[in-house]
Amino acid sequence: MKTVKVLAIAMIALFSYQAVSASGLNHHHHRRHWHHRR
């Protein structure tokens, strides 16, 4: 039971980290490009 909970939390954390990292990189790149264009 406890192991399953820990595994689920780790999986969610990893997925969230990947999503945030990808989104952050994409957002930062887009923001930089927009700032440069303006």
N, C-alpha and C positions, 0 to 999 in steps of 0.2 A: 504493500500500500504506500508506505513512505517513499520507497524507491520510485514507484510510478509517478508520484506527485513531483518529486525532484526532477525526474526525467522530463515530465511535461513542462515544468517551469523552465528548465534549461533549453528545451526546444523552442518555447515561446520567446525566451530571451534572445536566443540566437536569431530567430526569424525577425524579431523586432529590430535587433541591432543591424542586420543586413538591410532591412527596409529603410531604416533611418540613415544608414551610411550611404546607400545608393541615392536616396532622395536628397540627402544633404549635398552630396557631390554634384548631382544634377542641378539642384537649386542654386548652388554656389556658382557653377559654371554659367547657368542662364543669367543669374544676377550680374555676374562679371561682364558677360557679353552685352547685356542691356545697358549697364553703366558705361561701358566703353562706347557703345553706339551713340548713346545720348551725349 
